[in-house]
Amino acid sequence: MAKLTFNPKRVLLVHAHPDDESLFTGHVIADRLAAGAEVFVLTLTRGERGKVKLADLKQLEGQSAEMGAFRTAELMTALAEYNTETAKVQHAFAGTRAYLDSGMRINSFGRPTRKRILDERSLTAVATPVIADDIVAIMKSFRPDAVITYNRKGGYGHPDHRKAYDATTMAIRKYGKSHRAPQLWTIAEPGEHYDVSVGGKDTAAIKKAALSAHGSQVLVMDETYALVAGKELRYDAPEKLRKASVSYWNSVKPWLRSLWALPLGWLAALAGTLLHLSRTLEGGFPIGLVVALVMTGALALALRLLRRSRGSLYLMALAFVITVLNLATPQQDGSELVSNSDLSTYWVYGSIGLIAVIIMFPRLRKAAWNRSASGHR
């Protein structure tokens, strides 16, 4: 099998935040420009949730507009370090609206994951096809023959990096329907199989200069740099790329992710139906009906708030309505889970009506209820 080579003439790099272009593909940019290729860097956010390394800049944290402006200025300075007399890096931010850095948290398993509360404009809160369309627009004007982004896991797992991969692969498929699809190359993590390595001593000085421009985010030493103290990398360490295929899995994944709402609706309908006839011993208060309606409303509201669209809520509602109406039909042995009592009437029509109200309510924004999200609007 012939060894793969990396020699594209028009390279599009899709990155989630300022500094990613130099951290992960600094050698690639410098190498391609030196070879006379055209390079376009597309940055999806302005890094509003970045954690600064310099004590003098700590006041920027939590101030999304100020942090975004500061990191944008760092990015422009870094990109200028790659320019030569004959070649210049092209750059754009994605979106007809500005996507926001989603930030991340470490879950109980020690892995990076998305924050529990997200602004509706955060990158991971935006539907993947919307971001893919923005990438397609750049591809149509630039016409790359190679596209580089993170791997399927998002590199070290940042949720914005995973979103960038999903949106980029979807964009390549869309672009390929009317144009010749470019090759997809992903950034190989340490220990991961790779096909080519790019850069070294010849491009180390350029990468160092570019990373030095990102001083708020990167610890810069004489021979090494680091994102976290104690985990240093050499400037002359080559960057490794892996040639990847554009899987159709990404086009169906958002739909499959929502299918779990079907059994959720079935379980809610079954549990509520079994509960709704329960009363307290004294006074006959319909505690079961109240609990069933609260449970149903809370579930529908949670799906509406926590998901990026109403898709999961629609599927849950469909399964719920079908199950409740089916349980309201007398069984073959003559037994009934839903009787002709007022409680059953309130349960059947009340639960369906409650879900309908939550579906049709025009705007629900959980971010508006969270004080920490106020800086993102």
LINRA-V323579 format. One line per field, one symbol per residue. phi: phi as a letter, one per 40 degrees, with the letter a starting at -180 (. if undefined). Layout:
BEGIN
phi=???
END
This chain:
BEGIN
phi=.cccbbaccbbbbbbcbdgccccbbccccccccccgccbbbbbcbbgcbcbcccccbdcccgbccccccccccccccccccccbcbaaccaaccgcbccbdcgabbcccgbcacccbbccccdccccdcccdcccddcccccfcbabbaccdcggchddccccccccccccccccccbbccccbbbcccdgcdbbabbgiccbcccccccccccccbbcbbcbbaacbdgbcbccccccbbbcbbcccdcccddccccccccccccccccccccccccbccbggccccccccccccccccccccccccacdccccccccccccccccccdcccgcbcbccccdcccccccccccccccccdcabbccccbccccccc
END
